[in-house]
Amino acid sequence: MIPFWANGQRGGASLEGFVIDKKSGETLPGVTLFFPTLKIGASTDLDGNYSIDGIPAGKHTVQVSYIGYQTIVVNDLEVKNGVTQFNALLEEATNLLDEIVVTSVKRMNSEISMVQSVRTAQVVMSGMSGIQISRSQDRNAAEVVKRIPGVSLLEERLIVVRGLPSRYNNVWINNTAVPGTETDSRSFSFDLLPSNQLESIMVVKSQSADIPADFAGGFVKITTGSMPEKNELQISLGTGVSTSSHFDKYMISKGSPTDFLGFDSGERSLSSVVPQRITNNDPEQVSLVTANGFREEWEVSQKSPLPDLRLSLMLNRARKTKRGNDIGLTGALNYTKSIQVYRDMHNSRFGAYNWVEDKSEFIYNYSDNQYNSDSRGGAMFNIAWMDSHNKIEFRNIFNILGKNRYTAREGWQNVSALYNQEKYEYLYTSRLTYTSQLSGSHDHRNGTTAWNLSYSWANMDQPDRRIINREENRLFGDEFFGRMAIDQNEISRDFVYLRENILSPSVNYTHKFSSLKSETEVKIGILGEYRGRDYNNRQFFYRYNRYSMPTDFVYRDPVREILQPTNSVFMKIQTTATAIKENLLAGLHF
Protein backbone atom coordinates (compact mmCIF):
# COMPACT_ATOMS: atom_id res chain seq x y z
CA MET A 1 0.00 0.00 0.00
CA ILE A 2 1.43 3.37 -1.02
CA PRO A 3 0.88 6.05 1.63
CA PHE A 4 -0.36 9.02 -0.43
CA TRP A 5 -3.50 10.64 -1.68
CA ALA A 6 -4.07 12.97 -4.66
CA ASN A 7 -6.93 14.91 -6.18
CA GLY A 8 -7.19 17.54 -8.89
CA GLN A 9 -8.01 21.19 -8.10
CA ARG A 10 -7.82 24.69 -9.69
CA GLY A 11 -6.10 25.68 -13.05
CA GLY A 12 -2.38 25.67 -13.96
CA ALA A 13 -0.04 22.63 -14.27
CA SER A 14 1.58 22.25 -10.88
CA LEU A 15 1.89 19.89 -7.91
CA GLU A 16 1.80 20.92 -4.26
CA GLY A 17 1.26 19.44 -0.81
CA PHE A 18 3.11 18.44 2.33
CA VAL A 19 5.08 15.50 3.78
CA ILE A 20 4.69 14.19 7.33
CA ASP A 21 6.16 11.51 9.56
CA LYS A 22 3.75 8.58 9.65
CA LYS A 23 4.58 7.71 13.27
CA SER A 24 4.64 11.15 14.95
CA GLY A 25 2.44 13.11 12.56
CA GLU A 26 4.98 15.96 12.42
CA THR A 27 5.80 17.65 9.12
CA LEU A 28 9.26 16.98 7.66
CA PRO A 29 11.42 19.78 6.27
CA GLY A 30 14.03 19.09 3.57
CA VAL A 31 12.24 16.10 1.94
CA THR A 32 13.08 15.72 -1.79
CA LEU A 33 10.34 15.12 -4.41
CA PHE A 34 11.80 14.32 -7.84
CA PHE A 35 10.41 13.40 -11.30
CA PRO A 36 13.16 11.21 -12.91
CA THR A 37 11.81 11.45 -16.47
CA LEU A 38 11.19 15.22 -16.32
CA LYS A 39 14.41 16.02 -14.36
CA ILE A 40 12.55 18.46 -12.09
CA GLY A 41 11.80 18.45 -8.39
CA ALA A 42 11.67 20.41 -5.14
CA SER A 43 12.27 20.13 -1.38
CA THR A 44 9.84 20.79 1.46
CA ASP A 45 10.25 24.02 3.43
CA LEU A 46 10.53 24.45 7.19
CA ASP A 47 6.82 23.64 7.58
CA GLY A 48 7.00 20.52 5.37
CA ASN A 49 5.24 22.15 2.40
CA TYR A 50 6.37 22.08 -1.24
CA SER A 51 5.27 23.31 -4.68
CA ILE A 52 6.47 22.20 -8.17
CA ASP A 53 5.44 24.14 -11.28
CA GLY A 54 5.83 23.41 -14.98
CA ILE A 55 4.69 19.77 -14.93
CA PRO A 56 3.02 18.51 -18.15
CA ALA A 57 -0.46 17.12 -17.60
CA GLY A 58 -0.54 13.34 -17.53
CA LYS A 59 0.81 10.39 -15.57
CA HIS A 60 4.36 10.56 -14.21
CA THR A 61 6.72 8.78 -11.84
CA VAL A 62 7.69 10.66 -8.67
CA GLN A 63 10.20 9.75 -5.97
CA VAL A 64 9.90 10.96 -2.36
CA SER A 65 13.11 10.55 -0.34
CA TYR A 66 14.53 11.72 2.98
CA ILE A 67 17.61 10.68 4.93
CA GLY A 68 16.71 8.07 7.55
CA TYR A 69 13.32 7.32 5.96
CA GLN A 70 12.11 4.79 3.41
CA THR A 71 11.96 6.16 -0.14
CA ILE A 72 8.59 5.81 -1.83
CA VAL A 73 8.06 5.72 -5.60
CA VAL A 74 4.72 6.46 -7.27
CA ASN A 75 4.78 5.23 -10.88
CA ASP A 76 1.44 6.54 -12.17
CA LEU A 77 0.80 9.84 -10.42
CA GLU A 78 -1.76 11.74 -12.51
CA VAL A 79 -1.11 15.48 -12.71
CA LYS A 80 -4.08 17.43 -14.08
CA ASN A 81 -4.30 20.95 -15.45
CA GLY A 82 -4.44 23.32 -12.52
CA VAL A 83 -3.08 22.32 -9.15
CA THR A 84 -2.85 18.69 -8.08
CA GLN A 85 -2.63 18.05 -4.37
CA PHE A 86 -0.19 15.30 -3.33
CA ASN A 87 0.57 14.62 0.34
CA ALA A 88 2.95 11.85 1.45
CA LEU A 89 3.56 9.86 4.64
CA LEU A 90 7.12 8.65 5.25
CA GLU A 91 8.21 5.85 7.57
CA GLU A 92 11.59 5.59 9.26
CA ALA A 93 14.03 3.18 7.63
CA THR A 94 14.46 -0.04 9.63
CA ASN A 95 16.69 -2.18 7.38
CA LEU A 96 20.32 -1.06 7.38
CA LEU A 97 23.19 -2.73 5.54
CA ASP A 98 25.96 -3.73 7.94
CA GLU A 99 28.52 -3.55 5.12
CA ILE A 100 28.06 0.22 4.79
CA VAL A 101 29.81 2.38 7.41
CA VAL A 102 28.61 5.97 7.58
CA THR A 103 30.31 8.72 9.56
CA SER A 104 28.24 11.82 10.21
CA VAL A 105 28.33 15.06 12.15
CA LYS A 106 25.32 16.74 13.65
CA ARG A 107 25.42 20.24 12.20
CA MET A 108 23.52 23.18 13.62
CA ASN A 109 24.38 25.73 10.93
CA SER A 110 21.25 25.21 8.80
CA GLU A 111 17.70 26.40 9.38
CA ILE A 112 16.30 22.88 9.00
CA SER A 113 18.61 21.41 11.66
CA MET A 114 17.75 24.25 14.03
CA VAL A 115 14.01 23.74 13.56
CA GLN A 116 14.36 19.99 14.08
CA SER A 117 16.38 20.51 17.27
CA VAL A 118 13.81 22.92 18.70
CA ARG A 119 10.93 20.58 17.82
CA THR A 120 12.49 17.46 19.33
CA ALA A 121 14.02 19.13 22.41
CA GLN A 122 12.75 18.16 25.83
CA VAL A 123 13.08 21.77 27.01
CA VAL A 124 11.72 25.16 25.96
CA MET A 125 14.30 26.78 23.73
CA SER A 126 14.86 28.92 20.65
CA GLY A 127 17.90 29.82 18.59
CA MET A 128 19.58 30.90 15.38
CA SER A 129 21.57 28.79 12.93
CA GLY A 130 24.82 29.72 11.19
CA ILE A 131 23.03 30.37 7.90
CA GLN A 132 20.58 32.74 9.59
CA ILE A 133 23.49 34.50 11.29
CA SER A 134 25.37 34.98 8.00
CA ARG A 135 22.27 36.40 6.33
CA SER A 136 21.68 38.92 9.11
CA GLN A 137 24.98 40.77 8.53
CA ASP A 138 25.36 41.12 12.30
CA ARG A 139 28.95 41.73 13.36
CA ASN A 140 29.02 40.14 16.82
CA ALA A 141 27.10 37.75 19.06
CA ALA A 142 25.37 40.62 20.88
CA GLU A 143 23.68 41.73 17.66
CA VAL A 144 22.81 38.11 16.83
CA VAL A 145 21.31 37.05 20.14
CA LYS A 146 18.88 39.97 20.34
CA ARG A 147 17.06 38.51 17.30
CA ILE A 148 16.06 35.45 19.34
CA PRO A 149 12.52 35.73 20.82
CA GLY A 150 12.47 36.65 24.49
CA VAL A 151 16.01 38.10 24.47
CA SER A 152 16.96 41.77 24.59
CA LEU A 153 20.20 43.71 25.11
CA LEU A 154 21.43 45.95 27.89
CA GLU A 155 24.27 48.37 27.15
CA GLU A 156 24.55 46.72 23.70
CA ARG A 157 26.42 43.72 25.12
CA LEU A 158 24.63 42.13 28.12
CA ILE A 159 21.56 39.97 27.54
CA VAL A 160 18.20 40.11 29.27
CA VAL A 161 16.13 36.92 28.97
CA ARG A 162 12.41 37.13 29.78
CA GLY A 163 12.97 40.36 31.71
CA LEU A 164 15.74 38.98 33.93
CA PRO A 165 19.14 40.73 33.68
CA SER A 166 22.39 39.07 32.71
CA ARG A 167 23.44 37.97 36.20
CA TYR A 168 20.52 35.49 36.20
CA ASN A 169 21.62 33.87 32.93
CA ASN A 170 24.32 31.31 32.21
CA VAL A 171 26.55 31.08 29.12
CA TRP A 172 28.40 28.08 27.69
CA ILE A 173 30.63 27.98 24.62
CA ASN A 174 31.05 24.50 23.07
CA ASN A 175 29.55 22.89 26.20
CA THR A 176 32.05 24.76 28.38
CA ALA A 177 31.27 27.35 31.05
CA VAL A 178 32.75 30.79 30.34
CA PRO A 179 33.82 33.29 33.02
CA GLY A 180 32.06 36.56 33.61
CA THR A 181 33.52 39.75 32.18
CA GLU A 182 31.88 42.18 34.62
CA THR A 183 33.25 43.21 37.99
CA ASP A 184 30.02 43.29 39.96
CA SER A 185 28.03 40.37 38.56
CA ARG A 186 28.24 37.04 36.75
CA SER A 187 27.68 38.49 33.29
CA PHE A 188 29.22 37.75 29.91
CA SER A 189 29.87 40.49 27.35
CA PHE A 190 28.46 39.13 24.08
CA ASP A 191 30.05 41.83 21.92
CA LEU A 192 33.38 40.00 22.39
CA LEU A 193 32.41 37.22 19.97
CA PRO A 194 32.44 37.99 16.22
CA SER A 195 29.58 36.49 14.26
CA ASN A 196 31.80 34.63 11.76
CA GLN A 197 32.98 32.29 14.54
CA LEU A 198 29.44 31.11 15.35
CA GLU A 199 27.78 27.93 14.11
CA SER A 200 24.67 28.37 16.25
CA ILE A 201 23.26 30.13 19.31
CA MET A 202 20.54 28.46 21.36
CA VAL A 203 18.76 29.87 24.40
CA VAL A 204 17.27 27.26 26.77
CA LYS A 205 14.50 28.71 28.92
CA SER A 206 13.55 25.76 31.11
CA GLN A 207 15.45 23.42 33.40
CA SER A 208 16.92 20.11 32.25
CA ALA A 209 18.83 17.35 34.03
CA ASP A 210 21.84 17.57 31.73
CA ILE A 211 22.59 21.29 32.20
CA PRO A 212 23.46 23.23 35.40
CA ALA A 213 20.45 24.73 37.15
CA ASP A 214 22.17 27.98 38.19
CA PHE A 215 20.06 30.19 35.93
CA ALA A 216 16.62 31.74 36.19
CA GLY A 217 16.36 33.58 32.88
CA GLY A 218 18.08 31.61 30.15
CA PHE A 219 20.89 29.16 29.48
CA VAL A 220 22.79 30.29 26.36
CA LYS A 221 24.64 27.60 24.37
CA ILE A 222 27.05 28.92 21.75
CA THR A 223 28.65 26.54 19.24
CA THR A 224 31.57 27.21 16.91
CA GLY A 225 32.55 25.29 13.76
CA SER A 226 34.06 21.81 14.09
CA MET A 227 34.23 19.28 11.23
CA PRO A 228 34.12 21.16 7.89
CA GLU A 229 32.32 19.67 4.89
CA LYS A 230 34.87 20.82 2.30
CA ASN A 231 38.13 22.69 1.82
CA GLU A 232 37.70 26.43 1.52
CA LEU A 233 39.40 29.73 2.20
CA GLN A 234 37.37 32.89 2.74
CA ILE A 235 38.92 36.35 3.01
CA SER A 236 36.68 39.31 3.65
CA LEU A 237 37.59 42.99 3.77
CA GLY A 238 34.86 45.50 4.44
CA THR A 239 34.29 49.07 5.45
CA GLY A 240 31.37 51.23 6.46
CA VAL A 241 30.32 54.69 7.46
CA SER A 242 27.53 56.08 9.59
CA THR A 243 25.83 59.43 9.12
CA SER A 244 25.85 59.97 12.89
CA SER A 245 29.52 59.05 13.39
CA HIS A 246 31.65 59.71 10.31
CA PHE A 247 30.62 63.07 8.89
CA ASP A 248 31.57 65.28 11.81
CA LYS A 249 34.44 65.72 14.25
CA TYR A 250 34.64 63.38 17.18
CA MET A 251 36.39 63.79 20.53
CA ILE A 252 39.04 61.36 21.73
CA SER A 253 41.49 61.29 24.64
CA LYS A 254 45.10 60.24 24.23
CA GLY A 255 45.55 56.48 24.12
CA SER A 256 48.54 54.13 24.09
CA PRO A 257 50.55 52.60 21.20
CA THR A 258 48.75 49.24 21.52
CA ASP A 259 45.16 50.49 21.67
CA PHE A 260 44.60 49.36 18.08
CA LEU A 261 45.25 45.77 19.25
CA GLY A 262 42.61 45.96 21.97
CA PHE A 263 44.74 46.43 25.10
CA ASP A 264 46.62 49.18 26.90
CA SER A 265 50.42 49.14 26.71
CA GLY A 266 50.71 50.15 30.37
CA GLU A 267 50.82 53.93 29.92
CA ARG A 268 47.53 54.33 31.79
CA SER A 269 48.67 52.15 34.69
CA LEU A 270 49.66 53.36 38.14
CA SER A 271 53.29 54.34 38.52
CA SER A 272 55.60 52.21 40.63
CA VAL A 273 55.83 55.07 43.16
CA VAL A 274 52.25 54.35 44.26
CA PRO A 275 52.42 51.90 47.21
CA GLN A 276 49.91 49.18 47.90
CA ARG A 277 48.60 51.28 50.77
CA ILE A 278 48.61 55.06 50.89
CA THR A 279 48.41 56.90 54.22
CA ASN A 280 46.38 60.05 53.62
CA ASN A 281 47.89 61.59 56.74
CA ASP A 282 51.43 61.30 55.36
CA PRO A 283 51.96 64.65 53.50
CA GLU A 284 55.26 63.58 51.92
CA GLN A 285 53.80 60.37 50.52
CA VAL A 286 50.65 62.12 49.27
CA SER A 287 52.74 64.79 47.49
CA LEU A 288 54.94 62.15 45.84
CA VAL A 289 51.95 60.14 44.59
CA THR A 290 50.13 63.28 43.40
CA ALA A 291 53.10 64.49 41.38
CA ASN A 292 54.44 61.21 39.96
CA GLY A 293 51.82 58.49 40.40
CA PHE A 294 49.70 59.04 37.28
CA ARG A 295 49.86 59.90 33.62
CA GLU A 296 48.66 63.47 33.32
CA GLU A 297 46.93 63.54 29.93
CA TRP A 298 43.63 65.35 30.27
CA GLU A 299 43.44 67.13 26.92
CA VAL A 300 40.83 65.90 24.46
CA SER A 301 41.49 66.31 20.75
CA GLN A 302 39.12 66.61 17.82
CA LYS A 303 39.63 64.26 14.88
CA SER A 304 38.00 63.39 11.60
CA PRO A 305 37.04 59.71 11.85
CA LEU A 306 38.19 57.20 9.28
CA PRO A 307 35.66 54.68 7.87
CA ASP A 308 35.18 51.50 9.89
CA LEU A 309 37.44 48.60 8.97
CA ARG A 310 36.46 44.91 9.08
CA LEU A 311 38.86 42.12 8.12
CA SER A 312 38.22 38.39 8.47
CA LEU A 313 39.81 35.15 7.31
CA MET A 314 38.22 31.70 7.51
CA LEU A 315 40.07 28.48 6.65
CA ASN A 316 38.46 25.02 6.45
CA ARG A 317 40.34 21.84 5.65
CA ALA A 318 38.82 18.33 5.49
CA ARG A 319 40.51 15.09 4.46
CA LYS A 320 40.31 11.34 4.87
CA THR A 321 43.13 9.16 6.16
CA LYS A 322 44.22 5.91 4.53
CA ARG A 323 42.02 4.05 7.00
CA GLY A 324 38.99 6.07 5.99
CA ASN A 325 38.84 8.29 9.08
CA ASP A 326 37.95 11.98 8.83
CA ILE A 327 40.18 14.83 9.96
CA GLY A 328 38.95 18.41 9.91
CA LEU A 329 40.54 21.75 10.72
CA THR A 330 38.75 25.08 11.13
CA GLY A 331 40.63 28.32 11.68
CA ALA A 332 39.54 31.95 11.76
CA LEU A 333 41.07 35.38 12.27
CA ASN A 334 39.17 38.63 12.49
CA TYR A 335 39.87 42.29 13.20
CA THR A 336 37.54 45.28 13.47
CA LYS A 337 38.23 48.97 14.00
CA SER A 338 35.17 51.16 14.37
CA ILE A 339 33.90 54.53 15.57
CA GLN A 340 30.52 55.15 17.21
CA VAL A 341 29.27 58.60 18.15
CA TYR A 342 26.06 59.20 20.08
CA ARG A 343 24.99 62.83 20.31
CA ASP A 344 22.29 64.37 22.49
CA MET A 345 21.41 61.15 24.27
CA HIS A 346 18.66 61.60 26.85
CA ASN A 347 19.92 60.26 30.19
CA SER A 348 17.39 60.69 32.94
CA ARG A 349 15.68 59.07 35.89
CA PHE A 350 12.08 59.61 36.91
CA GLY A 351 10.91 60.31 40.43
CA ALA A 352 7.39 60.26 41.90
CA TYR A 353 4.75 61.44 39.45
CA ASN A 354 3.48 64.99 39.98
CA TRP A 355 -0.28 64.48 40.27
CA VAL A 356 -0.91 68.14 41.09
CA GLU A 357 0.50 69.43 37.78
CA ASP A 358 -0.09 66.11 35.97
CA LYS A 359 3.46 65.70 34.70
CA SER A 360 6.53 63.57 35.20
CA GLU A 361 9.24 64.67 37.61
CA PHE A 362 12.91 63.87 37.14
CA ILE A 363 15.47 63.02 39.80
CA TYR A 364 18.10 63.85 37.20
CA ASN A 365 17.96 64.85 33.56
CA TYR A 366 21.09 64.95 31.40
CA SER A 367 22.08 65.23 27.76
CA ASP A 368 25.12 63.13 26.78
CA ASN A 369 27.55 63.25 23.89
CA GLN A 370 29.50 60.01 23.76
CA TYR A 371 32.47 59.19 21.51
CA ASN A 372 33.66 55.57 21.17
CA SER A 373 36.66 54.11 19.41
CA ASP A 374 36.66 50.28 19.39
CA SER A 375 39.34 47.77 18.39
CA ARG A 376 38.35 44.12 18.26
CA GLY A 377 40.43 41.04 17.44
CA GLY A 378 39.77 37.32 17.54
CA ALA A 379 41.11 33.93 16.59
CA MET A 380 39.70 30.43 16.46
CA PHE A 381 41.43 27.09 15.93
CA ASN A 382 39.51 23.80 16.00
CA ILE A 383 40.71 20.36 14.96
CA ALA A 384 38.64 17.17 14.94
CA TRP A 385 39.19 13.46 14.23
CA MET A 386 36.36 11.03 13.60
CA ASP A 387 35.73 7.44 12.58
CA SER A 388 32.54 5.41 12.49
CA HIS A 389 32.20 5.17 16.28
CA ASN A 390 34.47 7.81 17.82
CA LYS A 391 35.04 11.54 17.62
CA ILE A 392 37.72 13.65 19.35
CA GLU A 393 37.86 17.45 19.16
CA PHE A 394 40.27 20.15 20.31
CA ARG A 395 38.72 23.63 20.20
CA ASN A 396 40.22 27.02 21.00
CA ILE A 397 38.66 30.46 20.78
CA PHE A 398 40.25 33.79 21.73
CA ASN A 399 38.73 37.29 21.56
CA ILE A 400 39.75 40.74 22.76
CA LEU A 401 37.94 44.08 22.69
CA GLY A 402 39.36 47.48 23.60
CA LYS A 403 37.09 50.52 23.94
CA ASN A 404 38.28 54.11 24.33
CA ARG A 405 35.32 56.27 25.32
CA TYR A 406 34.91 59.96 26.12
CA THR A 407 31.60 61.32 27.43
CA ALA A 408 30.56 64.96 27.89
CA ARG A 409 27.38 65.46 29.94
CA GLU A 410 25.25 68.49 30.73
CA GLY A 411 22.06 68.69 32.76
CA TRP A 412 20.76 68.82 36.29
CA GLN A 413 19.80 66.70 39.27
CA ASN A 414 17.18 67.45 41.89
CA VAL A 415 17.70 65.46 45.08
CA SER A 416 17.90 67.77 48.10
CA ALA A 417 18.08 70.82 45.81
CA LEU A 418 18.49 71.67 42.15
CA TYR A 419 22.06 71.39 40.83
CA ASN A 420 23.06 72.29 37.29
CA GLN A 421 26.02 70.11 36.38
CA GLU A 422 28.71 69.37 33.81
CA LYS A 423 30.45 66.00 33.81
CA TYR A 424 33.30 64.54 31.76
CA GLU A 425 34.36 60.89 31.72
CA TYR A 426 37.57 59.35 30.30
CA LEU A 427 37.17 55.60 30.09
CA TYR A 428 39.29 52.86 28.54
CA THR A 429 38.25 49.22 28.96
CA SER A 430 39.92 46.09 27.62
CA ARG A 431 38.08 42.76 27.79
CA LEU A 432 39.61 39.43 26.87
CA THR A 433 38.30 35.86 26.88
CA TYR A 434 39.91 32.52 26.00
CA THR A 435 38.33 29.07 25.99
CA SER A 436 40.09 25.76 25.31
CA GLN A 437 38.38 22.38 25.19
CA LEU A 438 39.36 18.77 24.62
CA SER A 439 36.35 16.52 24.19
CA GLY A 440 35.34 13.16 22.80
CA SER A 441 32.32 10.98 22.13
CA HIS A 442 32.29 7.19 21.67
CA ASP A 443 29.39 5.11 20.38
CA HIS A 444 28.72 1.68 21.88
CA ARG A 445 26.24 -0.99 20.98
CA ASN A 446 23.41 0.49 23.06
CA GLY A 447 24.77 3.80 24.22
CA THR A 448 27.18 6.69 23.94
CA THR A 449 29.95 7.98 26.22
CA ALA A 450 30.93 11.65 26.03
CA TRP A 451 33.70 13.39 27.98
CA ASN A 452 35.03 16.91 28.15
CA LEU A 453 37.97 18.75 29.73
CA SER A 454 37.89 22.53 29.41
CA TYR A 455 39.66 25.65 30.62
CA SER A 456 38.33 29.21 30.31
CA TRP A 457 39.90 32.51 31.18
CA ALA A 458 38.44 36.03 31.16
CA ASN A 459 40.17 39.32 31.89
CA MET A 460 38.85 42.87 32.28
CA ASP A 461 41.24 45.80 32.65
CA GLN A 462 39.96 49.33 33.24
CA PRO A 463 43.00 51.54 33.91
CA ASP A 464 42.53 55.14 35.00
CA ARG A 465 38.84 55.86 34.57
CA ARG A 466 38.69 59.62 35.20
CA ILE A 467 35.60 61.68 36.03
CA ILE A 468 35.33 65.45 36.39
CA ASN A 469 32.15 66.85 37.92
CA ARG A 470 31.31 70.57 38.13
CA GLU A 471 28.28 72.29 39.59
CA GLU A 472 26.84 75.75 39.06
CA ASN A 473 27.10 78.35 41.83
CA ARG A 474 23.47 79.04 42.78
CA LEU A 475 24.18 81.61 45.53
CA PHE A 476 22.37 84.72 44.28
CA GLY A 477 24.45 87.85 44.79
CA ASP A 478 27.73 85.93 45.07
CA GLU A 479 30.68 87.22 43.07
CA PHE A 480 30.80 83.96 41.06
CA PHE A 481 27.04 83.37 40.75
CA GLY A 482 26.17 81.26 37.68
CA ARG A 483 29.69 79.92 37.11
CA MET A 484 30.66 76.25 37.17
CA ALA A 485 32.97 75.05 39.97
CA ILE A 486 34.59 71.83 41.18
CA ASP A 487 33.92 70.57 44.69
CA GLN A 488 35.82 68.27 47.03
CA ASN A 489 36.17 64.71 45.72
CA GLU A 490 34.53 65.67 42.42
CA ILE A 491 37.59 64.73 40.35
CA SER A 492 38.25 61.02 40.67
CA ARG A 493 40.40 58.26 39.17
CA ASP A 494 39.53 54.55 39.28
CA PHE A 495 41.72 51.53 38.48
CA VAL A 496 39.85 48.24 38.12
CA TYR A 497 41.23 44.80 37.26
CA LEU A 498 39.35 41.50 37.07
CA ARG A 499 40.56 38.01 36.23
CA GLU A 500 38.53 34.80 36.37
CA ASN A 501 39.48 31.18 35.59
CA ILE A 502 37.30 28.10 35.20
CA LEU A 503 38.54 24.50 34.98
CA SER A 504 35.80 21.97 34.28
CA PRO A 505 35.92 18.19 33.60
CA SER A 506 32.78 16.19 32.79
CA VAL A 507 31.71 12.74 31.57
CA ASN A 508 28.26 11.49 30.48
CA TYR A 509 26.85 8.14 29.45
CA THR A 510 23.61 7.66 27.53
CA HIS A 511 22.01 4.22 27.32
CA LYS A 512 19.20 3.39 24.90
CA PHE A 513 16.49 0.84 25.63
CA SER A 514 14.65 -0.15 22.46
CA SER A 515 11.43 -2.10 22.12
CA LEU A 516 8.81 -2.63 19.47
CA LYS A 517 6.57 0.10 20.86
CA SER A 518 8.95 2.79 22.13
CA GLU A 519 12.52 3.88 22.64
CA THR A 520 13.81 5.10 26.02
CA GLU A 521 17.03 6.88 26.89
CA VAL A 522 18.70 7.05 30.29
CA LYS A 523 21.51 9.55 30.74
CA ILE A 524 23.87 9.80 33.71
CA GLY A 525 26.92 11.99 34.19
CA ILE A 526 29.13 14.03 36.44
CA LEU A 527 30.43 17.59 36.07
CA GLY A 528 33.16 19.19 38.15
CA GLU A 529 33.99 22.88 38.24
CA TYR A 530 36.78 24.92 39.82
CA ARG A 531 36.39 28.68 39.60
CA GLY A 532 38.81 31.39 40.75
CA ARG A 533 38.19 35.14 40.58
CA ASP A 534 40.57 37.99 41.45
CA TYR A 535 39.18 41.51 41.66
CA ASN A 536 41.20 44.63 42.42
CA ASN A 537 39.76 48.13 42.64
CA ARG A 538 41.64 51.29 43.63
CA GLN A 539 39.94 54.68 43.75
CA PHE A 540 41.56 58.11 44.14
CA PHE A 541 40.08 61.58 44.69
CA TYR A 542 41.49 65.06 44.29
CA ARG A 543 41.06 67.37 47.26
CA TYR A 544 42.10 71.00 47.61
CA ASN A 545 43.12 73.31 50.41
CA ARG A 546 40.47 76.01 50.28
CA TYR A 547 42.46 78.35 52.57
CA SER A 548 45.64 78.58 50.49
CA MET A 549 44.27 78.75 46.94
CA PRO A 550 43.25 81.80 44.86
CA THR A 551 39.65 82.88 45.26
CA ASP A 552 38.63 81.89 41.73
CA PHE A 553 40.61 78.64 41.63
CA VAL A 554 37.62 76.24 41.69
CA TYR A 555 35.94 78.19 38.86
CA ARG A 556 38.81 77.79 36.44
CA ASP A 557 38.90 75.33 33.54
CA PRO A 558 39.69 71.92 35.11
CA VAL A 559 41.81 70.58 32.24
CA ARG A 560 43.76 73.66 31.13
CA GLU A 561 44.07 75.50 34.46
CA ILE A 562 43.42 73.26 37.47
CA LEU A 563 44.84 69.83 36.63
CA GLN A 564 48.34 71.11 35.97
CA PRO A 565 51.61 70.02 37.67
CA THR A 566 52.15 73.55 38.97
CA ASN A 567 48.96 73.31 41.01
CA SER A 568 50.02 70.25 43.01
CA VAL A 569 50.46 72.55 46.00
CA PHE A 570 46.68 73.10 45.97
CA MET A 571 45.37 69.75 44.65
CA LYS A 572 46.31 66.58 46.53
CA ILE A 573 45.35 63.00 45.73
CA GLN A 574 43.56 61.03 48.44
CA THR A 575 42.54 57.37 48.30
CA THR A 576 40.10 54.90 49.69
CA ALA A 577 41.34 51.59 51.00
CA THR A 578 42.50 49.14 48.38
CA ALA A 579 39.77 46.60 47.66
CA ILE A 580 40.98 43.14 46.73
CA LYS A 581 38.66 40.20 46.58
CA GLU A 582 39.51 36.57 45.79
CA ASN A 583 36.89 33.89 45.49
CA LEU A 584 37.68 30.23 44.93
CA LEU A 585 34.70 28.06 44.08
CA ALA A 586 34.66 24.34 43.41
CA GLY A 587 31.79 21.96 42.96
CA LEU A 588 30.51 18.69 41.55
CA HIS A 589 27.20 18.27 39.73
CA PHE A 590 25.51 14.93 39.10
Salt bridges, closest charged atoms under 4 A:
GLU16 OE2 - ARG10 NH2 3.80
GLU91 OE2 - LYS22 NZ 3.86
GLU111 OE2 - ARG135 NH1 2.45
ASP138 OD2 - ARG147 NE 2.59
GLU155 OE1 - ARG157 NH2 3.12
GLU182 OE2 - ARG157 NH1 2.59
GLU182 OE2 - ARG431 NE 3.36
ASP210 OD2 - LYS523 NZ 3.64
ASP214 OD2 - ARG186 NH1 3.15
GLU229 OE2 - ARG107 NE 3.21
ASP248 OD2 - ARG343 NH2 3.79
ASP259 OD2 - ARG268 NH2 2.83
ASP264 OD1 - ARG268 NH1 2.65
GLU267 OE1 - ARG295 NH1 3.26
GLU296 OE2 - ARG493 NH1 3.28
GLU297 OE2 - LYS254 NZ 3.64
ASP308 OD2 - ARG139 NH1 3.96
ASP308 OD1 - HIS246 NE2 3.02
ASP326 OD1 - LYS320 NZ 2.71
GLU357 OE1 - LYS359 NZ 3.12
ASP368 OD1 - ARG409 NE 2.87
ASP374 OD2 - LYS403 NZ 2.91
GLU393 OE2 - LYS391 NZ 3.71
GLU393 OE2 - ARG395 NH2 2.76
GLU422 OE1 - ARG470 NH2 3.08
GLU425 OE1 - ARG405 NH2 3.00
GLU425 OE2 - ARG465 NH2 2.81
ASP464 OD2 - ARG466 NE 3.85
ASP464 OD2 - ARG493 NH2 2.78
GLU472 OE1 - ARG474 NH1 3.53
GLU500 OE2 - ARG531 NH1 2.67
GLU500 OE1 - ARG533 NH2 2.97
GLU529 OE2 - ARG531 NH2 2.96
ASP552 OD1 - ARG556 NH2 3.29
ASP557 OD2 - ARG560 NH1 3.72
